[in-house]
């Protein structure tokens, strides 16, 4: 299983977490755990059985309305 840590800008509440989680799962993530930092940079730990490209992750987060600050593999 591939594990990726993603820093996300702009998340402020539980609804934000739910939206990002849904979009990442739609992109192929099988596990998503988000540490919400209101008004700061939140961190998502993503697991997937198939490799997720940086573009797929960035697009999924953008679809939810937020911005990827960094992706660490």
N, C-alpha and C positions, 0 to 999 in steps of 0.2 A: 504494500500500500504506500502510495506517495503521500508525503506530508508537506504542507506549505504554510508559512506564516505570512499573513497579509496585514499591513497597516492601512487603516481606512480613515479618511477625514470626513467630518460632517455629521456623524451619527450622534443622536441626542437622547434616544428613548428605546423602549422595548419594541415599538413598532418598527423602528429602524433596523433593529436586530432581526426581526421576523422577515422584513422585506429582503435584506441582504442574504439571509439564510435561504429563503425560497429561490432567489435568483441563482445562487451558487449551486444549490441542489439541482436546479434545472439545467445548469451547465455541466453537470456530471459529478459534483462532489457527493460523497457518501457519508461524510462526517463534517459538521461545521460547529465550532465552539467559538463564540465571540465574547471577548472581554470589553464591555462597553465603558468608555471614558467620555462622559458627557462634556461636550465642548472641546474635547481634545482628540487625540489619535487613538482610535479603538483598534484592537488586534483580533484578527480571525485566524484560528487554527483550522486548516482545511485538510481533510483526508479524502483520497479518491483511489479507486481501484485502477483507473485508467489515467495516464498523465493529462493534466490540465495545463494548457499553454498560458503564458502570462496574459496574452490577448484575451483569452476566454474568461479569465478571472477578472481582468480589468473591465471588460464589456459587461459581465454579470453585475459587478458592483455599480457601474454607471447606469445600468438599466434600473437598478433600485434607487438611483438618485444620489449616489455618493461617489467619492473619488479615492482611488488607490494611491497611497503615498509611497509604499514600497512593497516588494514581494521578495521573501527570503526562502530559499529552498535548502 
